[in-house]
Amino acid sequence: MAPHSSPERSLKASLRAEALSRRDALSPEARKAGSLRAAETIASIPELAEAPLVGAFWPIRSEIDPRPLIERLFARGQRVALPKVTKQGLVFREWRAGEELVSGGFGLSEPRDDLPPLDPTALIVPLAAFDRAGQRIGYGAGYYDQAIERLSKNGPVLTVGIAFSVQEIARVPAEPHDRPLDHLVTETGPVPLRQS
């Protein structure tokens, strides 16, 4: 990705900041209740139930918490991989309930380095902002865009964005490398995505 600034990147940065400010304003109680409701909705996506290995993430700051969803995945016998940020991009490693995580960059909790890398066929994707075309604004480094592109070389990858409804914006200024999500879920339920 080009390091120089572009009008799209500047617009994305301000849209990201506004959406994250709205997310930060949610009470801890609202975030907890919303995370539980989103987990129930995502767990009912039929294609997700068929994925043997699901890439998820450990929450940071005021992010919606995917851990209630991870518990549901474990309960039905699915395996879960968590990402580690490396110079080559995101590397996913299997995580089992109760295993200790290590501190990574950006305040992340990541799996240990001695675990083998694995390629999930479904990803629970964090985001800063989203629109109803299934486009997302991430945190600016492009890690998930690159991971989705890399994993897609092995075959189809189911992508499920998870966020709070206050993170919705009218339109994400999508760039050529941006790929729309297959599903988007908030605490209010599935977001109906319009096909472009």
C-alpha positions, 0 to 999 in steps of 0.5 A: 500500500502506498505510504503517501496520503490521498483524499480517500485516506484523509476522508477515511481517517476522519470517518474512522475518528468520528465512528470510534468516538461514537463507539467510545461513548457507549457505556460498558454495560451497553457494550457488554449486552451488545456483544452478547446479542451480536454473538447470538446472531453471528453464531446462527449464520449457517456458513459460519457453522460449517467452517472448521477453523474460524479466525477471530480476534481479542478485543482492544479498547472499546471494540465489540467483544467477540469472546462470547462468540468464541465460546459458542464456537468452542461449544459446538466443536469449532476451532478458533485461530487468533491473529498475530501482527508480523512484518509479513501481515497477520498470521493466525494461530490456533487458540484453545480456551484458557490458553495464555495470550502474549502482549503484542503491538498496538495493545493486542493480545496474541497467541504464542509464537511457538504455535504453528500458523494456520489458515482459517476459512472464515474470519470474524473481522474487526472494524472502525466504521462500515456502510451498507455496501459491506465496506469497512474502514479498519484501523488504517494499516490494511492488515485484514485486507491483506489477510483476506486477499492471501487466504482467498488464494486457498479458496473462498473465505467467509468474512463477517464484520462485527461492530456496534450500530453507532459505527455505521456511516453513509458511505465508505470511500472504498479503494480498489484493494477494499473487499466488501464483507459477506456479512455484517452484524451489530448488536441490533442484528444482521445489517442488510447489505446492498449488492453493488 
